[in-house]
Amino acid sequence: MYHSCQISYVEEQNKSADTNKRVVCGYSFVKIIHFALIQSNIFLPVTMFANVRYVRFHRFSRGYKSDPKRYARQSQLIQTDQQGKSVEVDFARAKHGTFFQQPHQLRNPWTTDIFANKLAQSYMPKEIFTQVTVDLSRFGDRIVNEIDALGTQCENEPPTLTHFDAWGNRIDEINTSSAWKQQKIISAEEGVVAIAYENAYREYSRIYQVLKLFLYAPSSGLYSCPIAMTDGAAKCIKSLGLTKQSSYKNAFERLTTRDTSRFWTSGQWMTEKGGGSDVANGTETVAVHEGDDVYRLFGYKWFSSATDSDMSLTLARIVDSDGNSVQGTKGLTMFYLETRNEGTDELNNIDVVKLKNKLGTRQLPTAELLLDGTRAIKMSNEGRGVASIADMLQITRLHNSLSAVSGMRRSIAAAADYATKRKAFGNKLSRYPLHNNALAELEIESRAGFVLIAEMARLLGAEENKVATDNDKLMLRLLNPVVKLYTAKQAIQVASECLESFGGQGYIEDTGLPKLLRDAQVLSIWEGTTNILSLDVLRVLTKSNGQALVCFNNVVSGRLRAALSTGGDLKGSAETVVAGLNEMAKVITENPQLLEVGARYFSYSLARAYSAAVLIDLATKTGDKDFVITATRWSSQDLFPFLTNNKKGMFSAPYAKENFDMLYA
C-alpha cells in the first residue's frame, strides 16, 4: 500500500540527439523512513508520498564558482507528479546547500573614504590637495587590483628559516614569499618613504606620506613594518647630520630612493633577553674597537623585526682594553651595520638562531640573532645611543599610529559593506538600527584617531621644514607617545568589534578577518607598551618643568575659542573640554603624586581631549555635517577618565594596597 520513492544518484549523464543514457545507483528507502517514524510514534499520511516517483540528485563535478547559475539549477530537486510532468522545487542539499553568502568587497580605500578626503582637504592648500588626490586615487585602484592580494599571499606564505644547505654549510637563509619581495618593489615605486625626503610639498609632504601609508598599510602584508623602520633610520641619519659622510651617504640614498634596484630597508635591533623598553639595563651587547669608527659587535638580539632588511641600527656598550664597559643609559652607543658583507653577500657574522612564532604579524620575519663579531660603524657619540634613537622612535611611533588608524578604517569599511549584503531575520543587517549603532560608534572612534595622526603629520612636517613654533615642537614631543598608546588601544577594540559584526565568519581564518585582530594586538606592544609610554608622557612633563602641560592646555583652548563664541551643541562640547582641562590641572597641582599611578588614564584623557578640540575646531570652521556629528558625538563621552577614576579613589594608597593584596597575597 505504500508508494515507493526512489532516490537516484546520477553518476554519469551522456546526452545526444537520440540517446539519454544514465548510470544510476538507486534504492528504495521510504519503507525504512516510515518504519522509523512509526517507532518514534510519528504518523504521517501515506498520501504525502503519493505524488513522488523519484528524485534526482545531480553530481556537482565542477565548482559553483565557475558557473553559479548552473550550480543553482543542479541544486534543485526534480519531482514528477502523477501525470508525469516535471516540477522543480527548491531543496537545500545536505552536502552543499543552495545558499552562499556574498563576502565583503574591498573598494578604492581613498575614493570611498569621504571623511579621509575631507580631513586631508582641511590640512592642505587646495592646489596641493588637488595634485595629491590624483596620486592617492590611482594608488587606491592599485591596492584593490594588485597590492591587497599580495598582502594576503604574504599572510598565507609566512617566512621560513633554512639553517644549512644540502652540503652542511651554515647559511641561515630567511625564505620569504614572492609577494613579500614584490611589496619591497612597490614600496620603492610608490615612494612611501621617499615622499617625506623628496619634500616636494615642504611641510605638507609628511601629511601626503601619511595619507599614502594610510592606504597602503592594511594591504601591505605587514611590509609597513620594515617601511616604518626604514623611515626611522633615514630620519636618524638626517637628524645626526650624517647624510654626506661616506659611511652613511650610500645608505641614506638607498633608504629614500624610488629606484627599485637600489632601494634598501632597515631593521631595528634593540631588544635583548633582559627586556625591550628597559634598554638601559637590558642591553648586554658589547662593541670592540677595530679602528677609526669601526667596531665588532658581540651579543644576542632577542627580537629583531624585519630581519631580512639590508641594514640595521642597534645599541651596544663599548668596552675598553680591559673588557670593561659603562652600565646604564650612559654606556649605550648607537651603531650602523649592514646585514651582509659587500661582495660575498654572506651574513655579516650574524647567526639567525630562530624565527619567532608570534600571535600575529606572521608575514613579517622576526628573529633571534647572535652577533658574533658583526662589523658595525659607530653612529652616535659614545654614550649617546638612547638620545640618538629619539628621532627614530618619533617616526616609528607615528607609523605605529597610522597602522592602527588605517586598520580601523579598513575593518569598519569591511563590516559596513558586509552589512549591506548579509541578511538575517528577513532584513539586511544595514536595516537594523541596533547594528548600525554599533558600527557608528566604531566609525566615530576611528575618526577621532584619524585627526590625531593628521596632527602628528602636520607638526612633524612643520618641524622638519623649520616653520614650527616652540609650542609646535613641545606639542609634537608630548603627543608622540600619547597618540601612539591611544590609537593602539583603539585599534584592538575596533578590530574585535568588527570581527564580531561578521558573526561566525569573523572567527574563520579562511575569510582573512581574524588577522585584523591578531595583527592589531602588536600595536600596543611595539615601540613601547601602554604603561611605558604613559610614563614617557610624564617624562615630557618633568623635563619641560610642567611647560608641556601648560602648552597643551593653551593650544586646546585656542582650538576651542571659535566654538566658545558661538551657540549650539559645539559651544556646549567646547565648554565640556575646557572644564575638564581646568579640573584636571587643579587635581594635578594639588596632588602631583597621583600622576604616576594614574599615568595611563591621564594619557587617555590628553588623547580624548585633543581629538575633541581638533574635531570641534574643524566643525566650527567648516560647518561640515560630518565634522559636526563627529565632534558632538565624540565630546559626549567621558573625555577625562583620569578624573572619573580619581573620584573612585583608584589612585589612592589604600586602593593600591588592595590591588597588591588581591594579586600577590
N, C-alpha and C positions, 0 to 999 in steps of 0.2 A: 504493500500500500504506500510505501514511501517512494517518492520520486528521487532518482539518483542525480546528483550534481557532480560532474567530473571536472577537476582542475587539470588543465593541460599545460605543460611547460614546453614551449616551442624551442627545441634545441637548434633547429636549422630550418630556414624557410627559403625555398628556391621558387621563384616565380618566373613563368614565361607566358607566352600567349595562350597556350593550351594546357599547361600543367600547373599544378599547385601542390607540390609535394611537401609534406611535413613529417618530421621525425618527432614523435610525441611520446612522452612518458606520462601516463595518466593513472589515476587510481580513484576509486570511489571512496569518499570519506564522510558522506552525510550521515550514514548509519552510526558511524563511530561518534560523531559530534552529538547526534540525537541521544545516543546511549549515555554519553557523558552528562548531557543536560538532565536526563531522567534521574541519573544517580545523584544529581545536585538538586532534585526536586524542582527543576525548572521545566515547565511545559510550554511549548510553543506550537502554534497551529501548523499542521502539516503543509497547509497551502502556501506557507512562506517560501517553500522550495519549489512550488509547482511551476513557476514561470522560468526556472533556470535550467537550461540544458547543460551548458558547460561555460566555464570561464577560462579565458586565455591570459596567460602572463607572457609578455614578450621579454626575451633576454636582452639586457642592455649591454650590447657588445662594444658600444662606443660611449665615451664620456658625454655627460649632458652639456658640458661647456662648449663642445664643438657644434652642437645642434640642439639648443634648449627646446625649440619647438617640437622637434622630433621626440625628444625625451618626454615632453609633456603628453604627446599623443600616446607614446608607448606606456605611459604610467596610468592609463585608463583601463578600467575593467570593461570588457565587451560582453554584453548579456544578450541572449536571444529569447524572444518571447514565444508563446505557443504558436504564433503564425509564422515563425521563422525569421522575423525581422530583427536586425541587429540594433541594439540600443546601447549607447555608450553612457556609462555613469562614472563619476569620479571615484577613485579609490586611492587612498594613501598607502602605497605599497609598503609593507612592513620593513623591507630591507633598505629602501631608499626614500620613499615618500615623494610627494609632489610639491612640497613647499621648500623653497630655498630663499634664504634671506639675502637681500641685496646689501652688500657691505657699504661702509662709508667710503667716500671718494675724496682724494686729495685734489684740490684745485689750486690755481696760482695763488700762493700764500701772500703775495703783495697786492694784486688787484682785487682780491676778495676781502682783504682786511681793511675795512673802511676806517676804523679807529687809528690804525697804524699810519695810514695816509694822512689823516687829519693832524695827527700828532707831529709827523715829520714836517708838514707844511708850517706848523706853528713854530718850528725850531730852525727853519731855513729861509733865507731870502727866496722870493718867488722864482727868480731865474735859475738859482742853483737847484731848487726842488724840481723844476721842470726838466733839467738835464739829468738829475739823479734818478728820477722816477722812470725814465725811459730804460735805463740800465736795470733797475730793480724789476721792472715788468718783464723784460726779456729774461732776466735771471730766474724769475718765478716760473716761467714756462720751462726753462731748462731743468729746474728742480722737479717739476711734475713729470717731464718726459724722459729724464735721464738720471738725475742725481739721486732721487729718492729710492729707486730700485737698486742702485749701487749701495746705498746705505743699508738696505735690507740684506743684501748679499754679504756685507761686512758682518752683520749680526749672525747670519747663518753659517758663515765660514770664519770662525774665530782663529786667531793666530796659534801656531804650534811651535814647539822648540825641538830642534834636532841637535843633540849634543855631539854626535860622532858621525863621520861619513862611513862609507862601506869598507874603508881600509883602516878604520880605527883612529883616524885623526880627529882631534877635538876641533870642532868647527863652531859650535854654539850658534847655529843658524836659526833666526826667528823667521818663520814662514808666514807670510800674510797673504790674503786673498788678492786676486787681480783687481777687485773693486777697491780695496784699500789703497793700492798703488795708483789707481785711477783718480781717487779722491785727492791725492797729492798733486796730480797734474791739474785737476780742476781748480784747486786752491790757488795755484800759481796763475793759471789763465785768468781767473776771475779777480785776482788781486786782493783777496780777502785780508792779506797782511799789507800788501804794497800800498793800498789806498791811503793808509794813515801816514806813510812816509813819502809818498809822491806829493802829498799835501796840496793837491790841485785846488781844493776849495778852502784852504787855510784852516781857520778854526772850525769850519763845518765838515772838515774831512773825517774827523772821528765819528761824527754823527752818521755820515754816509757809510763808513765802515761798519758801525754797529748795526745799522739797518740791514746791510747786506749779510752780515753774520747772523742776524736775527732770522733771516730767511734760510740760511744755509745749515745752521747747527742741527735742527731736528732731522734733517735728511742726510747728514754727513757721515753717518755710521760711526760717530764719535771722533771723526777726524778733526772736529772742532777742538779737541783736547791738544794735540800737537800744534795746532794753529795758535791756540792761546799761549802756549809756552814759546813758540816761535816769535810771536808779537812781543812777549815779555822779554825775551833775550835781546831782540833788536832794540827795544826801548832802553834796556840796561846798557848796552854798548854805546848807544847815542847819549844817554844821560851822563855817562862817565867820560864823554869826550874822546872816545877811542875809535871813531869811525874812520879816521885817516891813518891810524897806526897800522903798520904792516901785518901785525899778528891778527888784527880784527877786521881790516878793510874787506878782505875777501868774504869773511863770514857775514858781515853786515849786508854786503851787496847780495849775497845769496839768500839771506833770510827775507829780503824785501823785494826781490825781483819777481817779474811776471814770466820770465824765461823758464819754461818747464824743464829744460835740460840743465839748468843751473840752480834751481830752487832747492833750498835746504829747509829742514825743520829742526827744531831744537828740543831737547829734553830738559828736565829739571830734576836733578838728583840731590835732594836734601835729606830725605827721611832715612834714618838708620834704626837699628834694633832698639835703641834707647828711647825712640819716640820721634814724632814728626813736628809738632808745634814747638816743643821744647828743644830747639836745635842747640841752644847754648850748652845744655847738659847731655844731650843725646848724641852729639857728633863725636865719633871716635876716629874717623879717617884722618890720617896724617899725611903731610906733604914733605918730601925730602928734596932739598935743593940740588939741582943738577948743574945749573949755570945760567947766568942772566935771570930772566923771568921764568925759566923752565924748571918744572918740578916733577917728581914722580909720586903718584898718589897710591896709598895702601889703605884699604878699608873695605867695609861691607855696606852697600847701599840696599836697604831692606825694601824700599818701594820706589821704583823708578818708572815713571809713566812715559809712554811713547818711546819705549826702549829702542825701537828701530830708527830713531832720529839720527841725523847726520852729525850732530854735535850736542853738547850739553853744558850747562852751568852747574857747578857744585860747590860745596863747602868742605874745607879741611883745615886741620891745625898744622902750622909749620913747626917742624921740630928743629932744634939746634944740633950742633955737632955731637952732643951727648945724648941725643934722643929725647930731650925734654921739650914739652910744649906748654903753652899757656892754656889753662882751662877757662870755661865760661865763655861768655859772648866775646870778650876781648881777644880770645885766642883764635877766632874764626876768620878765615880769609876766603874770598871767592875765587874760583878757578874756572878757566875756559878749557874745554877739551873737545877733540874730535874723536868720534867713536871708532873710526877705522884709520889705519895707517895709510898715508898717501902713497900711491904706487902699488902696494901689495894688496890693498883692500882687506887686510886682515884686521881683526879686532885689536884695539889699542890696549893690549894686556888687560882685557876685560873678560872675566868668566861670567856667562849668563847661567846662574845657578838653577833658577826655576822661573816659570811664568806663574803669576798669581792667579788663583782660582777665586774669582770675585762674584759677588752677588749680581752686579750689573756691569755695564761698560765692558762687556766681554769682547767687543770688537777691537778694543784697544790693547796692544801688547804692553803689559806691565810686569816687571821682573825684579827679582833679587839679583844683585850684581856683586861680584868680588873684584875690586880694583887691586891688581897685583903689579904695581909699577906702571900704572897708566900715566902716559905723558900728558901734562897739562901746563897751562900758562897762567901765572898769577895775574888776576884781573883787577882786583881791588888792592888798596893799600893793606899791609899786614894788620890783621885785627879788625878790619872794617868790612868784613864779609856780610854781616847781618844788615848793616846800614846800606850796603850796596845793593842788596836784593830788594830794597823797599820799592824802587821804581818797577821792578819786575812783578812784585806782588800786586802793585796797583793795577797793572794790566791784566794779570791772570785772574784777579778777583772780579774785574769788570767782565771778563769773558765768562766767568762762572755765573755771574748775574744775568747776562744776556742769554746764556744757555737755559737758565731757569725760566726766564720770561718767554723765550721763544718756544720752549717745551710746553709751557702753559697754554700759549696761544694755539699751538698745533693740536694739543689734546682737546681743547674746547671746540675748535673747528671740527674735529672729527666727531665729537659727541653730538654737536648740533646738526651736522649733516646726517648722521645716523638717525637722529630723532625725526627727521623728515621722511625716513624710509621704513622705519620699524613700526609695525602695527601691534597693538596689544589691546585686548578687550574691545575690539571694534574700531579703534581710532589710532592714528599715528601718535607717537609719543609727543610730537610737537604740538598736538592739540590739547595736551593736559597741562593746565596751569601749575600743578604741583611739580611736574618735571621741569617746566620752564623756569620756575623759581630757583630750583637747584642749579641749573646751568647758568642762569643770570648772575647768581652770587659768585660763581667762579669767574665769569666774564669781568665783573667789577674788580675782583681780586687781581686778575691778570692786568687789567688796565692800570691799576694803582702801581703794580710792579713795573709796568712799561714806562711810566713817567719817571720812575727812579733811575732807570738805566739811561733814559734820554737826558736827564740832568747830569748824570755822571759823564756822558759823552760830551755834553756842552762844556762842562767845567774842565775836562781834560783837554779838549781842543783849544780852549782859551788859554790854558796854562802853556801848552806846547807852542803856541803861536805868540806868546808873550803879550797877551791882551787881558790876562786875568788880573782882577783886583786882589788885594790882600784877603778880602773876605772870600773871594772865589777859591783861593788857594787853601784857606783854612777849611772851607766847606768841603772841598774835594778830599782832603785828608780825613775829615770826620765821616763823611758819607761813604767812603770806600768800604770800611768794614760793616757799616750799618746796612747798606744796600745788599752787600753780599750775603750777610747772615739772614736778612729778612726774606729776600726773594727765594733763597734756597728752601726755607721752611714753607713758603707759599707753594713752591713747585711740587713738593711732596704731597701736600694736601690736595692740590688741584688734580694731580695725576691720579691719586687714589679715587677721588670722587668721579673723575671722568671714566675710569675703568668700571666703576660701579654702575654708571649710567648705561653701559652696554650689557648689563646683566651678566649671564654666564659667559658670553663671548669675551668679556673683558678679562677673564681669567684663563683664556685658552691661548697658549703660546703661538699657535698657527696663525692667529689673527694679527700678530705683531704688536698687540696692545700692551701686554704685560711689561715689555721692555721700557715703556714710558715711565712706569713706576720704579722698576729696578734701576734704571739709569738716573732717575731723579734723586734717588736716595744719596748718591755720592756727593751731590751738590752741597749738602750741609756738612760734609767731612773734608773734602778737598779744600786746600788753601785756608784751613782753619775751621774748627768746629764752631758751633753757635756760642758756646761759653768762652772759648778762646778769643773769638772776635769781639764779643761783648766786653771782655777785659781790655782788648785793644782800643775800644771806644773810650774807656776810662783813661787809658794811657794818653790818648789825644787830649783829653780834658786836662790831665795833670801837666803834661809837657807845655801846654799853652797857658798854664796858670788860670784855667777856667774861661779863657777868652773864646775858646771854640764853642762853648755853650752859649755865651753871650752873643757871639756872631750868629749862631743858629737861630736864636730867638729873634734877633733883629731881621735876619733875612726872611724868616717865615712871616713875621709881622708886616714886612714890606710887601710880600706877595699877596697879603690879605687886605691891604689898605683900600684898594679899589672896591672890593666886595663890601667892606665895612661901611662905605659911604653910600651904598645902595640899599634898597629894601628887598624883601622877599626871602626865599629859602637860602640863597647864597650868603646873605648877611648873617642869618642865624647860624649857618655852618661855620662861617669865619669866626664868629663870636665864640663858638664852642672850642675851636682850636686855640684861640688866644687865651681863653680862660684856663684851658688845660695846661698850656705852657707856663702861665703865671703860677698856677698852683704847684706844678712840678718843680719850678725853680725855687719856690718858697720851701717846699719839703726838703729839697736837697741842701739848701742853705742852712736850714735848722738842724738837719740830721744827715750830714755827709756820709756817716758810716753805713747808711742804707744802700749806698750806691753799689758796693761790691757784691753783696748778696743779691741785690736786685738788678744787676747789670744787664741780664738778658731782657727783662721786661722794660728796662729803661731804653735799651736799644730798639726794641719793638715800638716803643712809644715815639721815638725820634723818627723812625721809618714811616709810621702811620700818619703822624702829624705833618711830615714834609710832603708825603703824597697828597694829603688833603689840601695843603696850601697851594701846591702846584696845580692841582685839578681845579680848585676854586678860582685861582688866578686865570687859568685858561678859559674857564666857563664865563667869567666876568668879562674878559676882553673880547672873546669871540661871540658869545651868546649862542654858541653851537649847542644844539639839543643833546648830542652825545656827551659833550663835556659837562653840561649842566646835570644831566641824570647821574653820570658817574660821580661827580663831585658831591652831590647831595646824598647819594646812597652811601658812598664811602665814608662820609663825615658823620653819618647817623649811627655808626657802630662805636664800640669802645675804642677811642683813639689813644687812650693813655692807660694801658694795662698796668703800668708801674704804679699809678695812683690807686687803681682798683685793688690791686693785690696788697698794696701797703695798708689800705684801710682794713683788710682782712687780717693784718698782722703777720703776713707772710715773711717779712724781712726782719722780724724781731728776734732777739736772742732766745726766748722761750720756744718759738716756732722752730728755730734752728736745732735746739736740743731735742725737740720732739722728732724731728727728721732723723737725727743721728741715732736716737734710741730705736726708732722704728726700723731703720735699715741695718744697724750693726750690733744692736744689743744681743 
